[in-house]
């Protein structure tokens, strides 16, 4: 459930929105209700540009500016299937009949008609000596399958997502006279996202 309300915290208009999974129903296909929360808030201010003893633009120069932010986080229910490398795969063994043939990019040959082809790995197994340090590092960060040893859809886990954008806008209008006006607009925003699977 999501709720929005105008909050007169200060003279300019302010906005605040709240969403919480505790107010929502469990999805029909999920074993449990996910945990999520989001808060949206912002403020807007505008009016004539007036700087005492410096500039009086109450009839000529006007500005309008907004600042908004959104904070969202969700942890999915343990119901989504994911594919994780099996213990055999981590050791270069892809001989499972449900896995297609793997070809060695370093073992090439040329056919009589001039086509360049690659030989498959014997037994669909990649020598462990061919594993890079980068691959080994990231493999150690992944959990092992917890839903059998099938090559795909073998892990049930939860994922955590965050989304925290910030937006800022500013608009300036100046009236030189009844026939000539000048307007300028500036907008800045960030959209940092994060995702973690457990």
C-alpha angles and dihedrals in degrees: 000000000000127000130188127191137175107235116199093209092143135006094271115071117271130194131206128176127186131194124176131175090221086074094049134082124247112264111252094239097046126091091216139010114269121235114242139154136176136181125191121188138162147152134219129199132178146151142114120331106248124167111176113242090357111062135355110197098157091125099029116030126048135173137195125190136175134192120191137171136185127201117190133167132169136179112198123226115256094260107094117100119226135181116242126177111261123231089259092052091051087059094049096261111136095155093122105125090229090066120081125238116287118215126209110237090201096053105072134163136180122235121224090260092054101259117143113227136174128231119234121245109265108261089357088280123136113211110250088228088070092061113110124225089242092056092047092050094053093041089059089055093058122084122237120257114276097188105063129288100287112139092236138034090016102135133067113197146136129256128210120209131186130189120183113167125170124199132190128183133180130184128187127191125187127186113208091177140320091291103039127057134163127204132184132186132192129185131182129178144164127204109191114179132186134190131184129178123206 
